[in-house]
Amino acid sequence: MLCGGRHFYNPRMDLSPLTALSPLDGRYAAKLAPLRPILSEWGYMQRRVQVEITWFIALSDAGLAQFEPLSVAARTRLLALQREFSETDAQEIKQIERTTNHDVKAVEYWIRARLGTLPELQPLGEFVHFACTSEDINNTSHALQLRDARAHVLLPALAAVTQRVRELAHAHARVPMLSRTHGQPATPTTVGKEFANFAARLAAAQTHIAGVQLLAKMNGAVGNYNAHVAACPGFDWPAFSRSVVETPEPQGLGLHFQPYSTQIEPHDYMAELFDAVARANTICIDLARDCWGYVSLGYFKQKVKAGEVGSSTMPHKVNPIDFENAEGNLGLANALLRHLAEKLPVSRWQRDLTDSTVLRNIGVALGHAVLAYQSLLTGLDKLELNAEALAQDLDDEWEVLAEPIQTVMRRFGLPGAYEKLKEATRGRHVTREALHALVRSLDIPAEEKERLLTLTPATYLGIAADLAERV
């Protein structure tokens, strides 16, 4: 194809970080390396092999007359297939898939071919994928992927952000800061208390994410154990399936059993998990925007990194790009997570295939979230408190003391307290002297007057500092 007489498309272009369609596998590939062994197609294949082998070994221990318990050597060989699963193995499965045009059948055939290397296993090939539908293998594999991604990448990345926010809450617990409700000067707080709010929210969000039970079903073509009962009618297949799903690894899969399904696991737990991650991401968006705003107000400076350029034309600039990158990636993550949560629990009749292609994008959704957490952490680590700007901002807004003055007036029964302070302060720039003159004119006890006269915007903090240190 030509454009202006020049080629702009090369169909033989090699895949690399520069030619990848997704920035997750391009620009940001190195940052997301821990997710790749879990949520890539290789990770999906490896867990399919794990499920097939776990089911196969469990069948050998089920007491079936035709399938005696495997020897230690056979079990060791089978477990090595999943433990040592390589990219070469995955490529071999892909090669088989070119013929089968079915990814799970390709995994089955690959395993059966491996059984031929051990005489004990060679006659047992028909018990690979025995009574299973593809979704028995797929849904358990997805649950294993989500378990590992959650435990080893997602939650640790989010916990690092939460811990840094908690550290900032403690470090700046007693640094006064002017609040801004509706963007306008409001009752003072402390820098640490505002970070404490986010630390508490993020900790709760992590608990919700960690608490979602990951479910799996192993019940055949439409969830009724039809083929199982046809083959072995007197066997307790539901109990056996539950055992395979719930027994800890390596004897089982270490998941939670789903007893009712059609051909596919209903995916309600996935929706719950993705909604929980999306809620955590929304909190992170709120944090990123607030930090961006505090940098803009001058409450924080940003540590300068040697060699970095803030603008191609304005040399002075140090832009809050990490918070902006975080916000952008969190938005992308949530768009995908919410589609996953809304789409996956819906399937026509006993199943349609729309879930299959959507599920392959779990890594993309969680990848953007993890990338955002990394950017957010980088931005938080760059923050340097600007105490002078914070103090000046407070000293310019004495009208925020209208709240405590009118509240004390109301305590002592002075009529129209709110209205008097509203008339004296609303829409006006109030000086310290004017406010003190008003306090001196009040008909309240002398000690209360003195207490109000010693109050400043920087000391009108309630228990903000204690709350920040307590988080």
Secondary structure, 3 states (H helix, E strand, C coil): CEECCEECCCCCCCCCCCCCCCCCCCCCCHHHHHHHHHHCHHHHHHHHHHHHHHHHHHHHCCCCCCCCCCCHHHHHHHHHHHHCCCHHHHHHHHHHHHHHCCHHHHHHHHHHHHHCCCCCCHHHHHHCCCCCCHHHHHHHHHHHHHHHHHHHHHHHHHHHHHHHHHHHHHHCCCCEEEEEECCEEEEEEEHHHHHHHHHHHHHHHHHHHHHCCCEECCCCCCCCCHHHHHHCCCCCHHHHHHHHHHCCCCCCCCCEECCCCCCCCCCHHHHHHHHHHHHHHHHHHHHHHHHHHHHHHCCEEECCCCCCCCCCCCCCCCCCHHHHHHHHHHHHHHHHHHHHHHHCCCCCCCCCCHHHHHHCCHHHHHHHHHHHHHHHHHHHHHEEECHHHHHHHHHCCHHHHHHHHHHHHHHCCCCCHHHHHHHHHCCCCCCHHHHHHHHHCCCCCHHHHHHHHHCCCCCCCCCHHHHHHHC
